[in-house]
Amino acid sequence: MKTFNIIKRIIKQIFNDKRSLALILLVPLFIFTLIYFLLGDSDYTARIAEADMPAPLVDELKEQNVTVTSLTVDEGREQVKSGQADALLYKEDGTTHLLLETNDATKAGIVQKAVTSAMKELSPGSAMETEFIYGNSDDTLFNSLGYVMLGIVSFFIIFIIAGISFVRERTNQTMERLMMTPVRRWQVVLGYTLGFGFFAILQSIVLLTYDICVLGFAVAGSVITAGLITILLAMSAVCIGAFFSIFSNNEFQMMQFIPIVVIPQIFFSGIISLDTLPYHLGEAAKIFPVYYACDALKAVTIRGAGPEKILPDITALLVFILLFFVMNILALKKYRRI
């Protein structure tokens, strides 16, 4: 009987907590629907540049739902490098070569499948060498996607720590007591942001240094630029964590935001090529700070790009920081108007 009373109390408690009920029933449906679209069949049309390849092979490629453009080897290489083409197909010393930008599992897989299928139809015994402008086929998955992991870990850890810390500041009534002093709301938010931001910067430096010096993560460009990107992402995580803490009354409720705020950003971070997603789902990535950070980190660590090439991404991260900074100031109105 006592066990039954406990069961009854737990069930009633969960049903009365609408947020927990949604987390149990609705959030898993949202995540699996997202996974279904992200990992389902792609309707992406591969773009291949070819240089003096046999006409029957070109025709067969077009049958494989591939857009084929005829160029010189140098022109094709530049198009692959700039992202205008996914691959360059050419012959050198009697061997067929397939040139890709990076060892991108999704996009490279689509291109290689189409080319291999076309070649099997015409000459089953023919060989093909796959090359990459950045990196090589021997690169580990960590080297290929290390920049994504760097962005995800930086955001996730700081978001949770900052959010929980802000919740504790309110539940311990530290925030209320602070707002009774002659200090402006923007000064309070700035103080908290920079205070937690110090540890965000420290974490970014330690994480990047460990990845490079201990794990052997290769950075083709400037390590300082990569560090700046990571720091900006961590600072955005502080501001976003502070904002979502407003809707949390305890640490557990803050953790409930992980499936909504963090998990979608993992999927849209660059693990999967966004332009291969159906229904233009890749456009949704532009509302997440992790997307911009990972895009910039890829440009710096993989392509060796300089700061001028990643200005749009840096600007987007600064906008996220400023936007949530202002929203946090406005949220403090419930304590005091100035």
Residue pairs with C-beta under 8 A, 6 or more apart in sequence:
14 20
14 21
14 24
15 21
19 253
19 256
20 256
23 256
23 259
27 259
27 260
30 259
31 259
31 263
34 264
34 267
35 267
37 277
37 278
37 279
37 281
38 267
38 272
38 277
38 281
39 272
40 278
41 278
42 106
42 110
42 276
42 277
42 278
43 278
44 107
44 110
44 273
44 275
44 276
44 277
44 278
45 65
45 66
45 67
46 65
46 66
46 67
46 86
46 87
46 107
46 110
46 111
46 114
47 66
47 67
47 69
47 84
47 85
47 86
47 87
48 61
48 66
48 67
48 68
48 69
48 85
48 86
48 87
48 88
48 89
48 111
48 114
48 115
49 68
49 69
49 70
49 71
49 75
49 76
49 79
49 80
49 85
49 87
49 88
49 89
50 57
50 58
50 61
50 68
50 69
50 70
50 71
50 76
50 88
50 89
50 90
51 70
51 71
51 72
51 73
51 76
51 88
51 89
51 90
51 91
52 90
52 91
53 89
53 90
53 91
53 96
54 122
56 122
57 118
57 119
57 122
58 68
58 70
60 118
60 121
60 122
61 68
61 89
61 114
61 115
61 118
62 68
63 118
64 114
64 117
64 118
65 114
66 114
69 76
69 79
69 85
71 79
71 88
73 88
73 90
76 85
76 88
76 90
76 99
77 88
77 99
77 133
79 85
79 88
80 86
80 87
80 88
80 99
80 100
80 101
80 133
81 101
81 133
83 101
86 100
86 101
86 107
86 110
86 111
87 98
87 99
87 100
87 111
87 115
88 97
88 98
88 99
89 96
89 97
89 98
89 99
89 115
90 96
90 97
90 99
91 97
95 127
95 128
95 129
96 119
96 126
96 127
96 128
96 129
97 128
97 129
97 130
97 131
98 111
98 112
98 115
98 128
98 129
98 130
98 131
99 131
99 132
99 133
100 107
100 108
100 111
100 130
100 131
100 132
100 133
101 132
101 133
101 134
102 108
102 132
102 133
102 134
102 135
102 144
102 302
103 132
103 135
103 136
103 137
103 139
103 144
104 144
104 273
105 144
106 272
106 273
106 276
107 273
107 275
107 276
108 130
110 276
112 130
115 128
116 128
119 126
119 128
130 137
134 220
134 302
134 303
134 304
135 143
135 144
135 302
142 149
142 215
142 217
143 216
143 217
143 218
145 270
145 271
146 211
146 215
146 217
146 301
147 270
147 294
147 297
147 298
147 301
147 302
148 269
148 270
148 271
148 294
148 297
148 298
150 207
150 208
150 211
150 217
150 230
150 297
151 230
151 233
151 269
151 290
151 293
151 294
151 297
152 265
152 266
152 269
152 290
152 294
153 207
154 203
154 204
154 207
154 230
154 233
154 234
154 237
154 293
155 233
155 234
155 236
155 237
155 262
155 265
155 289
155 290
155 293
156 237
156 258
156 262
157 203
158 196
158 199
158 200
158 203
158 234
158 237
158 238
158 241
159 237
159 240
159 241
159 261
159 262
160 241
160 254
160 255
160 258
161 196
161 199
161 241
162 196
162 200
162 237
162 238
162 241
162 242
162 245
163 241
163 242
163 244
163 245
163 248
163 254
163 257
164 245
164 251
164 254
164 255
165 196
166 192
166 241
166 242
166 245
167 245
167 248
167 249
167 250
167 251
167 253
167 254
168 174
168 251
169 175
169 192
170 176
170 245
171 249
171 250
175 188
175 335
176 335
178 188
179 185
179 188
179 332
179 335
179 336
184 338
185 329
185 332
185 333
185 335
185 336
185 338
186 329
188 332
189 242
189 325
189 328
189 329
189 332
190 325
192 242
193 235
193 238
193 239
193 242
193 325
193 328
196 238
196 242
197 234
197 235
197 238
200 231
200 234
200 235
200 237
200 238
201 231
201 234
201 235
203 234
204 227
204 230
204 231
204 233
204 234
205 227
205 231
207 230
208 223
208 226
208 227
208 230
211 217
212 219
212 223
217 301
218 301
219 226
219 300
219 301
220 300
220 301
220 302
220 303
220 304
221 299
221 300
221 301
221 303
221 304
221 305
221 306
222 300
222 306
222 307
225 300
225 306
225 307
225 310
226 297
226 300
226 301
228 314
229 293
229 296
229 297
229 300
229 310
229 313
229 314
229 317
230 293
230 297
232 293
232 314
232 317
232 318
232 321
233 289
233 290
233 293
233 317
235 321
236 289
236 317
236 320
236 321
236 324
237 289
239 320
239 321
239 324
239 325
239 328
240 261
240 289
240 320
240 324
242 324
242 328
243 324
243 327
243 328
243 331
244 254
244 257
244 261
245 254
246 328
246 331
247 253
247 257
248 254
248 256
248 257
264 284
264 288
265 288
265 289
265 290
265 291
266 290
268 274
268 282
268 284
268 285
268 288
268 290
268 291
269 285
269 288
269 290
269 291
269 294
270 291
270 294
270 295
270 298
274 281
274 282
274 285
274 291
275 282
276 282
285 291
289 316
289 317
289 320
292 312
292 313
292 316
292 317
292 320
293 313
293 317
295 310
295 313
296 310
296 313
296 314
296 317
299 305
299 309
299 310
299 313
300 310
307 314
